Amino acid sequence: MEHQNLSDLLRQEAAKQRQAPSKRSRHQPTKAELEQELTTLKAALAAAEAEKTTQSTQIEQLQKEVETWRDRAQALENELQELQTRHQALGAEFEEAKEVIRQLTAPQPYRFEDVGFKPLVNEIPTPNPNASHLGDAEIGWFD
């Protein structure tokens, strides 16, 4: 059986009533026929009200579900914004760390004075070409 709206059922009954006057002039409906028609209309009305109640319940459930999904979407959007902010902060921190590493690993001249030591000699000794050469006799070598 196909579900019909209350308005469709009322239109059908109104159409029947318009056709009925021509029949009424010839035939008056009996009390049993009227009661049968009343019972049919009451059943149709009850079915329509039950369908309305069912649909109202479904609408309420769907509205709650939509609200739940909206809340979840908003929470995810907030979380995404927080993660993007955190990502930017970590990116900046990473760039800063790279710069510090570059500065620390850059070759720099090493000086003993920088760490608190004083060299004993400031110059590296070089041989003097004018110095006299000692022979074997001066050194003490004898054959």
VMD Tcl script that draws the C-alpha trace (Angstrom):
set ca {
  {0.00 0.00 0.00}
  {1.36 3.38 -0.97}
  {1.60 6.09 1.69}
  {-0.39 9.19 0.90}
  {-0.36 12.57 2.47}
  {-3.39 13.75 4.36}
  {-3.94 16.52 1.85}
  {-4.01 13.96 -1.02}
  {-6.58 11.87 0.81}
  {-8.74 14.91 1.51}
  {-8.61 15.93 -2.16}
  {-9.69 12.44 -3.20}
  {-12.58 12.52 -0.78}
  {-13.58 16.01 -1.93}
  {-13.56 14.76 -5.52}
  {-15.77 11.86 -4.48}
  {-18.14 14.27 -2.70}
  {-18.47 16.38 -5.87}
  {-19.39 13.30 -7.83}
  {-21.70 12.14 -5.07}
  {-24.45 14.82 -5.46}
  {-25.44 13.40 -8.79}
  {-25.63 9.98 -7.17}
  {-27.38 11.33 -4.08}
  {-30.23 12.58 -6.05}
  {-30.77 9.03 -7.15}
  {-29.38 7.26 -4.08}
  {-29.01 8.46 -0.49}
  {-26.00 6.89 1.31}
  {-26.99 4.71 4.15}
  {-25.82 5.10 7.71}
  {-23.57 2.05 7.30}
  {-21.94 3.59 4.20}
  {-21.34 6.85 6.04}
  {-19.89 5.02 9.02}
  {-17.67 3.01 6.66}
  {-16.48 6.24 5.02}
  {-15.90 7.83 8.44}
  {-13.88 4.82 9.56}
  {-11.80 5.01 6.37}
  {-11.15 8.72 6.87}
  {-10.22 8.21 10.54}
  {-7.80 5.43 9.57}
  {-6.26 7.65 6.88}
  {-5.95 10.50 9.39}
  {-4.32 8.23 11.99}
  {-1.89 6.90 9.38}
  {-1.01 10.43 8.30}
  {-0.47 11.52 11.91}
  {1.70 8.47 12.59}
  {3.75 9.24 9.46}
  {4.02 12.87 10.56}
  {5.26 11.79 13.99}
  {7.79 9.40 12.44}
  {9.05 12.06 10.06}
  {9.26 14.64 12.86}
  {11.36 12.22 14.89}
  {13.62 11.58 11.90}
  {13.99 15.32 11.30}
  {14.97 15.90 14.93}
  {17.53 13.10 14.77}
  {18.97 14.45 11.54}
  {19.17 17.96 13.01}
  {21.05 16.61 16.03}
  {23.38 14.71 13.72}
  {24.01 17.82 11.62}
  {24.75 19.80 14.79}
  {27.17 17.08 15.95}
  {28.96 17.14 12.59}
  {29.11 20.96 12.67}
  {30.67 20.86 16.13}
  {33.16 18.23 15.01}
  {34.05 20.25 11.91}
  {34.56 23.37 14.02}
  {36.77 21.45 16.46}
  {38.84 20.05 13.58}
  {39.16 23.51 12.06}
  {40.38 24.92 15.39}
  {42.83 22.04 15.72}
  {44.08 22.67 12.19}
  {44.69 26.34 12.99}
  {46.59 25.38 16.15}
  {48.70 22.90 14.20}
  {49.45 25.48 11.51}
  {50.53 27.98 14.15}
  {52.70 25.32 15.82}
  {54.15 24.39 12.44}
  {55.11 28.00 11.74}
  {56.71 28.32 15.18}
  {58.66 25.09 14.69}
  {59.74 26.24 11.22}
  {61.06 29.49 12.66}
  {62.83 27.60 15.46}
  {64.33 25.22 12.91}
  {65.67 28.10 10.80}
  {67.15 29.71 13.91}
  {68.82 26.42 14.88}
  {70.27 26.06 11.37}
  {71.73 29.56 11.59}
  {73.31 28.81 15.00}
  {74.78 25.59 13.61}
  {76.21 27.48 10.64}
  {77.79 30.01 12.96}
  {79.23 27.33 15.22}
  {80.64 25.25 12.38}
  {82.11 28.15 10.42}
  {85.94 27.94 10.33}
  {87.46 30.46 12.70}
  {91.13 31.07 13.42}
  {92.23 29.51 16.67}
  {94.24 31.59 19.04}
  {95.66 30.47 22.33}
  {94.93 33.86 23.81}
  {91.18 33.34 23.17}
  {91.11 30.41 25.58}
  {93.43 31.94 28.20}
  {96.83 30.54 27.20}
  {99.87 32.64 26.36}
  {102.34 31.06 24.01}
  {105.91 30.91 25.23}
  {107.25 32.24 21.97}
  {105.36 34.59 19.78}
  {107.43 33.73 16.76}
  {108.42 30.53 15.13}
  {112.23 30.26 15.10}
  {113.81 30.27 11.68}
  {117.38 29.19 10.90}
  {119.90 31.99 10.59}
  {121.89 31.67 7.36}
  {124.76 33.74 8.77}
  {125.30 31.53 11.78}
  {128.59 29.67 11.77}
  {128.66 26.05 11.07}
  {130.33 23.95 13.68}
  {132.70 21.34 12.42}
  {133.41 17.89 13.76}
  {136.27 19.18 15.91}
  {134.10 21.80 17.54}
  {131.42 19.32 18.29}
  {133.85 16.87 19.72}
  {133.95 14.24 17.08}
  {137.37 12.64 16.68}
  {138.42 9.92 14.38}
}
mol new
graphics top color blue
foreach p $ca { graphics top sphere $p radius 0.5 }
foreach p [lrange $ca 0 end-1] q [lrange $ca 1 end] { graphics top cylinder $p $q radius 0.2 }
display resetview
